[in-house]
Amino acid sequence: MQSIISAIALHIGAGMRYFFLRIVCRRKDVSYKKLYNSDKKDPLAYNDNAFANGCLGMIVIAVLILLMVKYL
């Protein structure tokens, strides 16, 4: 169950980062694949990217849960 939630959080976080970089910062050359699967040869960059995706995804999930509890 924990791995399913963490995978969902990583995909949500990568999607939110992709949306921001693609829509708001139009000059950046970015792809979803580059955000979700960063270079695994460099473990520091990979862990940093996974941490950023995971944190953003967990924040989005927490906000959605709080909104569902408040309005349902």
TORDOPA-95805 format. One record per residue (C-alpha): residue number from 1; x, y, z. Coordinates in steps of 0.02 Angstrom, whole numbers, m for minus. Example, Ala and Ser with C-alpha at 12.3 -4.5 7.8 and 13.67 -1.06 7.14 Angstrom:
<num: 1 | c1: 615 | c2: m225 | c3: 390>
<num: 2 | c1: 684 | c2: m53 | c3: 357>
# end
This chain:
<num: 1 | c1: 0 | c2: 0 | c3: 0>
<num: 2 | c1: 141 | c2: 119 | c3: 43>
<num: 3 | c1: 228 | c2: 90 | c3: m124>
<num: 4 | c1: 65 | c2: 124 | c3: m218>
<num: 5 | c1: 41 | c2: 289 | c3: m127>
<num: 6 | c1: 222 | c2: 340 | c3: m154>
<num: 7 | c1: 210 | c2: 297 | c3: m341>
<num: 8 | c1: 50 | c2: 401 | c3: m355>
<num: 9 | c1: 134 | c2: 545 | c3: m263>
<num: 10 | c1: 285 | c2: 538 | c3: m378>
<num: 11 | c1: 176 | c2: 542 | c3: m534>
<num: 12 | c1: 70 | c2: 685 | c3: m467>
<num: 13 | c1: 225 | c2: 783 | c3: m417>
<num: 14 | c1: 309 | c2: 756 | c3: m586>
<num: 15 | c1: 148 | c2: 805 | c3: m674>
<num: 16 | c1: 133 | c2: 966 | c3: m574>
<num: 17 | c1: 316 | c2: 1011 | c3: m607>
<num: 18 | c1: 292 | c2: 971 | c3: m792>
<num: 19 | c1: 136 | c2: 1081 | c3: m799>
<num: 20 | c1: 225 | c2: 1226 | c3: m714>
<num: 21 | c1: 381 | c2: 1215 | c3: m821>
<num: 22 | c1: 288 | c2: 1185 | c3: m983>
<num: 23 | c1: 146 | c2: 1312 | c3: m963>
<num: 24 | c1: 217 | c2: 1448 | c3: m850>
<num: 25 | c1: 401 | c2: 1443 | c3: m903>
<num: 26 | c1: 378 | c2: 1416 | c3: m1090>
<num: 27 | c1: 561 | c2: 1440 | c3: m1134>
<num: 28 | c1: 619 | c2: 1285 | c3: m1041>
<num: 29 | c1: 648 | c2: 1127 | c3: m1142>
<num: 30 | c1: 570 | c2: 997 | c3: m1027>
<num: 31 | c1: 485 | c2: 830 | c3: m1046>
<num: 32 | c1: 385 | c2: 724 | c3: m924>
<num: 33 | c1: 507 | c2: 581 | c3: m949>
<num: 34 | c1: 654 | c2: 692 | c3: m901>
<num: 35 | c1: 566 | c2: 748 | c3: m741>
<num: 36 | c1: 505 | c2: 577 | c3: m687>
<num: 37 | c1: 657 | c2: 474 | c3: m738>
<num: 38 | c1: 805 | c2: 585 | c3: m709>
<num: 39 | c1: 980 | c2: 524 | c3: m746>
<num: 40 | c1: 1004 | c2: 371 | c3: m636>
<num: 41 | c1: 1191 | c2: 374 | c3: m666>
<num: 42 | c1: 1205 | c2: 524 | c3: m550>
<num: 43 | c1: 1126 | c2: 465 | c3: m386>
<num: 44 | c1: 1125 | c2: 638 | c3: m307>
<num: 45 | c1: 1026 | c2: 715 | c3: m450>
<num: 46 | c1: 910 | c2: 564 | c3: m456>
<num: 47 | c1: 874 | c2: 571 | c3: m269>
<num: 48 | c1: 849 | c2: 759 | c3: m275>
<num: 49 | c1: 725 | c2: 743 | c3: m418>
<num: 50 | c1: 632 | c2: 599 | c3: m335>
<num: 51 | c1: 623 | c2: 698 | c3: m172>
<num: 52 | c1: 552 | c2: 852 | c3: m261>
<num: 53 | c1: 423 | c2: 747 | c3: m354>
<num: 54 | c1: 375 | c2: 653 | c3: m195>
<num: 55 | c1: 357 | c2: 809 | c3: m88>
<num: 56 | c1: 251 | c2: 901 | c3: m215>
<num: 57 | c1: 144 | c2: 747 | c3: m243>
<num: 58 | c1: 115 | c2: 722 | c3: m56>
<num: 59 | c1: 68 | c2: 905 | c3: m36>
<num: 60 | c1: m61 | c2: 890 | c3: m176>
<num: 61 | c1: m132 | c2: 729 | c3: m102>
<num: 62 | c1: m142 | c2: 810 | c3: 71>
<num: 63 | c1: m233 | c2: 962 | c3: 2>
<num: 64 | c1: m355 | c2: 851 | c3: m93>
<num: 65 | c1: m390 | c2: 748 | c3: 64>
<num: 66 | c1: m417 | c2: 906 | c3: 167>
<num: 67 | c1: m537 | c2: 976 | c3: 38>
<num: 68 | c1: m633 | c2: 812 | c3: 29>
<num: 69 | c1: m649 | c2: 805 | c3: 219>
<num: 70 | c1: m705 | c2: 985 | c3: 229>
<num: 71 | c1: m834 | c2: 982 | c3: 90>
<num: 72 | c1: m899 | c2: 803 | c3: 94>
# end
